[in-house]
Structure formats: structure tokens, C-alpha cells
Amino acid sequence: LNSLTVAAVMGLRFDARVLEAAGKLGDDAMIEAIEAAETARLVLPSVDRHQHRFEFAHALVRQTLLENLSTLRRARLHLDIADAMEQIHGETGARAADIAGHLYRAGEQADRERTVRFLRLAADHAVRSAASQEAVEHLEKALTLLPEEDELERATLFHRCGSLRPNNDVDQADKDLYAALAIYRRHR
């Protein structure tokens, strides 16, 4: 599989270390692939050359690479990227959202509990960064993955969604909080 294709699944911008690990490339193979892409002006180094990050010269280059991937292959690559990111960055909040995003897009290929754990970590990081809407989005994704029978976990997530929603979304906050309350009442 072409390393630029793996980079395209990573996003418009990508980290060379994660590309190497996710693409299961040797150091030289990754460097050669990036050098060839730079020579062809398909990718550019990031502004901070100490981070070894790159970006596609144009979104159309990335989109063209993505169009040639099957849904299954793309999901597998998302899982490989999440694995590589976790290996390199651990479970730190700053990268939890990226890892959670790749795990979520990996769909059934990713372990559901792991995906929910990273979505919760991403939500926690978003709350600490005063990004409550982003936190709600992570929690809503986690809710789609939890089975109906995991009621208390679902109640916790509904409660958090309801309490984090912005003031202009009071109706949905009420629905979330009432859903949590109904579950808590069943379990008293």
C-alpha cells in the first residue's frame, strides 16, 4: 500500500513518525516516500521543521488518494493509525481526540470499549480546554457505541451531555438530562 495513501487517511496534515508506524514502513522507506512526494510537490513540510510534520500541497491530492480506497481498507487504516498514535503519544488528552476520531472511523474493526474510552478522554480534554461543544460531540459519538443494556454508563454520558450543552441548546440539554434521570430512577 502506498505510504501517501496512509498519510491521506491520517488527514490533510500528518506526522512522519505516525506514518512510519501506521504504514508499517522502515525508517528509510518512509523517508524515501516523503522525499519523492516532496519532489513531486504533493506534500510540503510543516512550518516547524523540528516536528517532522507534513501536509498535502492541495486537498485534491489527498482526496484523489482517498477515492481509490475501499471502505474496508480505509477502516483498517484508521485502526492502524489509531494504534500508531497511541503507541507514540499514549493516552494523553491532547491527542485523545485524534485517536478517538480514527477509532470511531475504523467502525467495527476497532474495539468498542477502547473507542468509547478515547471518546471520553477526548471529551475530558475538551472540557479542560473550555470547548464544551466539542466535548458534547465526543460524548454523543460514545453514546452511539454503547449498547442499550449498559444503562448506567449511558445515563452518565447523557448527564454530561446535558450539563455541557451551550445555553442556546436548552431543549436538547433538557432531553439529555431527562434521559439520564429516567435511567437513574430505574436503578435506584
N, C-alpha and C positions, 0 to 999 in steps of 0.2 A: 504494500500500500504506500502510496506517495506521501512523504512527510508533510508536504504542503497541504494535503487533504486533511491530515490530522490537525495541522495548525488552523485550517479553516473551521473545523468543528470547535476548536478552542475559542474562536471569536475573531473579531477584527484585529485585536492585539493579542500577542501570545508571548509566553516566556520560554526561552530556549531550553531551560532545564526541564520544564514540564513536558515540552515537545519531545525531548530525548527519552524521557521515562515513559511517556504515554505511547510514543511511536515505537518503543522497544528498539531504539536505534543505539548504535555505539556512538561515542563522542565524535569520532571522525565523520561518520555517516551524517550525523545531524549538522555538523559544521559545513560539510560539503553541500548538503541540500540547501542550507540557508545562504551560503555563498552563491550558489547557482541562481537562487531566487532573487538575490540582491543584484547580481549581474544582469539578470533579465528585467530588472526593475519591477518585480512583482511584490517584493517586500522591502521595507525600509527599516533601519534601526531606530529605536525609540530615541527621544531627546537625551535621556540619561543613559549613556553607553555603559555605565557600570552595572546596570541591572540586567543586561543581556535580554532585553525585550525587543520585540519587533512588531511591526504592523503591516497589514496589506496596503499596498500603494493605492488601491481603489477597492471599494466594496464589491464591485462587479467581479473582480478577480476571485475573491472569496466565494461569492455567490455561484460562480461558474464551477468551482471545485465542489461545492456542496450539492449542486444539481446532479452530479454523477454518482452520488451515494444512495444506496438503498436505505430504507427506513431501519432495517435491522443492523446494517453496518454502522449507521450513524449512532444508533443507540449504544452499540458496543463500544464505539469510540468515546462517547460521552462517559461511559463507565470507566474506560481506561484512563481518561483524562482526570476524572474524579479520584481514581486510585493514585495516580501520579501526584496530583496536587496534595492529597492527604499525606502521602509519603514524604513529600518535600516540605510542606508547610504545617503538617499536623492538624489539630483541630482548633487552631486559633480563630478567633472571631472574625478577624479581618478577611480571611479567605474562606470562611464558612459559607458565605453566600454563593461564591463561585462554585465551591464543591457541591453545595446543595443543588444549585442550578443544573450542573452536569448530571448529578444523580437523578434528579427529577426527570430530565430529558432522556435519561437511559431507560426510563419506564420499567417494565417488568424485569429487565436484566439486572437492575440494582436491587439490593436488599431493602425491603420496605422500611424496616426499623432503622436502618442506617440512614436512609433518606430523611425520615422524619426527625431523627436526632440532629442531622445537619441543618434541616429547615428550622428547627427550634434554636440551634446555636446561632444561625443567621438572624433570626428574629431578635434574640437577646442582644446581639451586636448592634442591630439597627436601633433598638430601644436606647442603648447606651450612646448611640450617635444622634439621638433625637430625630430619628427617621421612622416615626410611628406608622406611616402609611406603608412603607417598605416592610416593616415588621408584620403588619396585618397580612400583606400579600404572602409572606413566607408561611404564616400560620394557616392561612386559607388553603395553601397547597398541601400542608401537612394534614389538614382535615380531610382532603380528598383521598388520602392514602390510608387513613385509619379505618379499620373495619367497624361496622355499626356496633358490634358486641364489645368493643373497647370503649365503653361509655364514659368512664371516669376520665380517661385521657382526652376524649372528645370534649367533655364538659370543661376541662381545664383550658383547652385551646379556644373554645367558644368564649369563655370568660375573658381570656386575654385579648381576643379579637375585639370583643365589645368594649373593653376598657381602653383600648389603644386607638380606636377609630377616631378620626378627626370630628370636630364639632359639627361640620356640615353633613355628617352621615349618621345622624342621631337615630333614624329609623332602623338602619341596619345594626347599629350598636344595640338597640333595644331587642331586636330579634336574636342577636348573639347571646345577650345576657339572659333572655328568657329561655333559650335553648339550654344554656348551662344550668339554670335554676331548675328546669324540669328534670334534667338528668340527676342533679344532686338530690332532689326530692324523692326520686325513685330509689335512691341508695341510702337513705337515712335509716 
